[in-house]
Amino acid sequence: MPVKTDELIDNLSETLAPVPRHAVLLRLAQGVGGGAIVSFLILWVSMGFRPDLAQAVGTSMYWMKFFYTLSLALFAFWATERLARPSSKAGWPLLGAAIVILALTFLSGMQMMHTPPAKRMPMLMGHSSHVCPWLIVGLSIPIFIGTFWALRALAPTRLTFAGAVAGILAGAVGTFIYAFHCNESAAPFVAIWYTLGIAAMGVLGAVLGRVLLRW
């Protein structure tokens, strides 16, 4: 005997369970948190913490790096959480991230203006600019994997955009962890080389998002 449409819908709906209220948030937190733990252990074992960390936490430049990377990570997490839902927008969190970057750019310009010309280039390049973005990318990879693992169980529809923002999230968290090792403290250095590492992860996320996040 053929099953009527109404009966079929009723039978299917009996097996449905409501999605937990904060399912998207919890899934992302698991992915990002798990990756961050792995990255932190990699930093600890392979690079170590900066030897003057106890003294550095008493300086304003240390907290500049701390809040820059943490703020970008929080705004990127917010944006990723929204983009993990069908047809969602992420305008406000991305605006917040842009304001953070502009604030550091302004601080960098002020610092450059008050620095003698002969010392500007050394301040901008530091002693680790040739490895800084690459180390950030390396530390961000476990977080990238965890973030994409979370997104694959969710429902992003703007795959390239969601992948790019997820990459920025991974890069920002990886940079936050890297700052425990890096002893560069000039705002121009952070604005250029830290941001470059984060942007590289965003590009990687955009490239892979279209493929890896496909339903």
C-alpha positions in Angstrom: 0.0 0.0 0.0 1.6 3.4 -1.0 2.5 5.7 1.7 0.7 9.1 1.6 2.8 12.2 1.6 1.5 13.5 4.9 2.2 10.1 6.5 5.7 10.1 5.2 6.4 13.6 6.5 5.0 12.6 9.9 7.2 9.5 10.0 10.3 11.4 9.1 9.6 14.2 11.6 9.2 11.7 14.5 13.0 11.0 14.3 14.1 14.6 14.2 15.7 16.1 17.3 16.2 19.8 17.9 19.7 21.2 17.3 21.4 22.4 20.5 21.2 26.2 20.9 24.9 26.9 20.6 25.9 24.0 18.3 27.7 26.1 15.8 29.6 28.0 18.5 30.6 24.8 20.3 31.7 23.1 17.1 33.9 25.9 16.1 35.3 26.2 19.7 36.2 22.6 19.6 38.0 22.9 16.2 39.9 26.1 17.0 40.6 25.1 20.6 42.0 21.7 19.6 44.2 23.2 16.9 45.4 25.9 19.3 46.5 23.3 21.8 48.5 21.5 19.2 50.1 24.7 18.0 51.0 25.8 21.5 52.7 22.4 22.1 54.6 22.8 18.8 55.8 26.2 19.9 56.8 25.0 23.3 58.7 22.0 22.0 60.3 23.4 18.8 60.8 27.2 19.5 60.2 27.8 23.2 59.1 31.0 24.9 61.0 34.2 24.7 63.5 34.2 27.5 62.5 37.7 28.7 58.8 36.9 28.8 58.5 37.8 32.5 59.9 41.2 31.9 58.1 41.8 28.6 54.7 41.5 30.1 55.4 44.7 32.0 55.8 46.7 28.7 53.1 48.4 26.7 54.5 47.0 23.4 53.9 43.4 24.6 50.3 44.2 25.4 50.0 45.9 22.0 50.8 42.6 20.3 48.7 40.7 22.7 45.5 42.7 22.1 46.1 43.1 18.4 46.3 39.4 17.7 43.6 38.5 20.3 41.2 41.1 18.9 41.7 39.9 15.4 41.2 36.3 16.5 37.9 37.2 18.4 36.5 39.2 15.5 37.5 36.4 13.0 35.9 33.8 15.2 32.7 35.8 15.3 32.7 36.2 11.5 33.4 32.5 11.0 30.6 31.5 13.3 28.2 33.6 11.3 29.4 32.4 7.9 29.0 28.8 9.1 25.3 29.3 8.7 23.5 29.4 5.3 23.3 32.8 3.7 24.6 34.6 6.8 26.6 37.9 6.7 29.7 38.9 8.6 29.8 42.6 8.1 30.0 43.8 11.7 32.8 41.4 12.9 34.8 42.2 9.8 34.3 45.9 10.3 35.7 45.4 13.9 38.7 43.5 12.5 39.3 46.3 10.0 39.2 48.9 12.8 41.8 46.9 14.8 44.1 46.8 11.8 43.7 50.5 11.1 44.4 51.3 14.8 47.7 49.5 14.6 48.5 51.1 11.3 47.9 54.5 12.9 50.1 53.6 15.9 52.8 52.3 13.5 52.8 55.6 11.6 53.1 57.6 14.7 56.0 55.4 15.9 57.8 55.8 12.6 57.3 59.6 12.7 59.0 59.8 16.1 61.9 57.6 15.1 65.1 59.0 13.6 65.2 58.2 9.8 68.3 56.1 10.2 66.5 53.7 12.6 63.2 53.4 10.8 64.2 50.5 8.5 65.8 48.4 11.3 62.6 49.0 13.3 60.5 47.9 10.4 62.5 44.8 9.5 63.6 43.8 13.0 65.8 40.7 13.1 63.3 38.1 12.1 61.2 39.5 9.3 62.6 36.8 6.9 61.1 34.0 9.0 58.2 35.6 10.9 55.4 35.1 8.4 56.5 31.5 7.7 56.6 30.6 11.3 53.1 32.1 11.8 51.8 30.0 8.9 53.4 26.9 10.3 51.9 27.4 13.7 48.5 28.2 12.2 48.2 25.0 10.2 46.8 22.8 13.1 44.3 25.6 13.9 43.4 25.8 10.2 42.7 22.0 10.1 40.6 22.2 13.2 38.6 25.2 11.9 37.9 23.5 8.6 37.0 20.3 10.4 34.4 22.3 12.3 33.0 24.1 9.2 32.6 20.8 7.2 30.0 19.7 9.8 28.2 23.0 9.5 26.5 24.8 6.6 28.5 27.6 5.0 27.2 28.6 1.6 29.7 31.3 0.6 32.6 28.8 0.4 35.5 30.9 -0.8 34.6 33.8 1.6 34.0 31.5 4.5 37.3 29.7 3.8 39.1 33.0 3.7 37.7 34.2 7.0 38.4 30.8 8.6 42.0 31.1 7.4 42.3 34.5 8.9 40.9 33.1 12.2 43.5 30.3 12.1 46.3 32.9 11.3 45.2 35.3 14.1 45.2 32.5 16.7 48.5 31.1 15.4 50.0 34.6 15.6 48.7 35.1 19.1 50.6 31.9 20.0 53.7 32.9 18.1 53.9 36.1 20.0 54.9 34.1 23.1 58.1 33.3 21.3 58.8 36.5 19.2 60.7 39.3 20.9 60.0 41.9 18.3 58.1 44.8 19.8 57.9 47.6 17.3 54.4 48.4 16.1 55.5 48.7 12.4 57.0 45.2 12.5 53.9 43.8 13.9 51.7 45.7 11.5 53.6 44.4 8.5 54.9 40.9 9.3 52.4 39.6 11.7 49.6 40.8 9.4 51.3 39.3 6.4 51.3 35.8 8.1 47.6 36.2 8.9 46.8 37.3 5.4 48.7 34.3 3.9 46.4 32.0 5.9 43.4 33.9 4.6 44.5 33.3 1.0 45.1 29.7 1.7 41.6 29.4 3.2 40.0 31.1 0.2 41.8 28.7 -2.2 40.9 25.6 -0.3 37.5 26.7 0.9 35.7 26.2 -2.4 36.9 22.6 -2.5 37.1 21.5 1.2 33.8 23.2 2.3 31.7 21.9 -0.5 28.6 20.1 0.7 
